[in-house]
Amino acid sequence: MTLLTTAGGRLGQALLLLFVMSLIGFIGIQSVGNPVFNIVNVETATAEDIRQATIALGLDQPVWRQYLLFAGNVLAGNFGTSYVYHLPAFSLVLSKLPATLELAVLAMVLAATLGTLVGLLAGRRQGTFLDRIVLKASVFALSVPSFWLSMMLILGGAILSGWFPSGGRGTTTALFGVEWSFLTSDGLAHLVLPALALAIPNVALIARLARAGAIEVERLDFIRFCRAKGLSPRRILFSHTLPNISVPIVTVIGLQFGGMLAFAVVVETIFAWPGVGKLLIDSIQLLDRPVVMATLTFISVAFVTLNALVDLFYAVLDPRVRLSQGG
């Protein structure tokens, strides 16, 4: 019953958050320019042409009425038609989703693997040269802006060395009717730099979390007992220390993956990666309101859903969370 109560509370919070985010996004996009001037030919259009286009798009209505119409259409599964591409807005977002997904998944695999391994080793060797290097490097990686990191990766990995392409998605191949880059060598080469730009800050975050957990667990009595039994340091680290710190690490991985989907806008724009983030930026520049709102809604739903699932997963694994929330 406590778990059901927790799920109900999370669902209510998620719905409220989605409502607030949609309202802020709708008001924000309404205040940025007039999309009519991007649709009609301003040089030849008359005032009557502009007025008719405004009425056709429903932009002559008050903002509150436009929002109610938008919300009603969304509940019916209709986000409207793109002003620029003349395609259903949500279908356009879904067509860009595979590019964002494969970028975020690869970045998170790199971040989770490297971050956990580096953090475990640093925590196991607290106070050593390796530990100090990990701490300083993680502070630097968490401090630099993503646009600067992306440009430095392009400078070093593409311009100076010529090892990797500087942008684009490269050659793709179809799998289950969807185009993917990771299935071709050229596509993988195009994936490396943007994936690193997304992964490096998360490597630092996960490494610091794993290091702190490893230091705490290494001081417990059962670890001393394992050493007394003659178990190797590697077996102790990966068979006993890692499982005991896995819950917070998995929680952070889930939260950060949602963040990657939501905040990959800068990286996708700099690397010209044709994903959801770049579609959002392009649509804002073109004042393509249906696509902007469809993209924001999708990102909001994905982010809130992942956060809610992580909360529930944490409550399932740790009974103390259920007790605290139920008491």
Helices and strands as residue ranges (DSSP letters): H 2-30, H 36-39, H 47-56, H 63-75, H 89-124, H 129-143, H 146-154, I 155-160, E 173-175, E 178-180, H 185-218, H 221-228, H 233-236, I 237-241, H 242-244, H 246-263, H 265-270, H 276-286, H 289-317, H 319-326
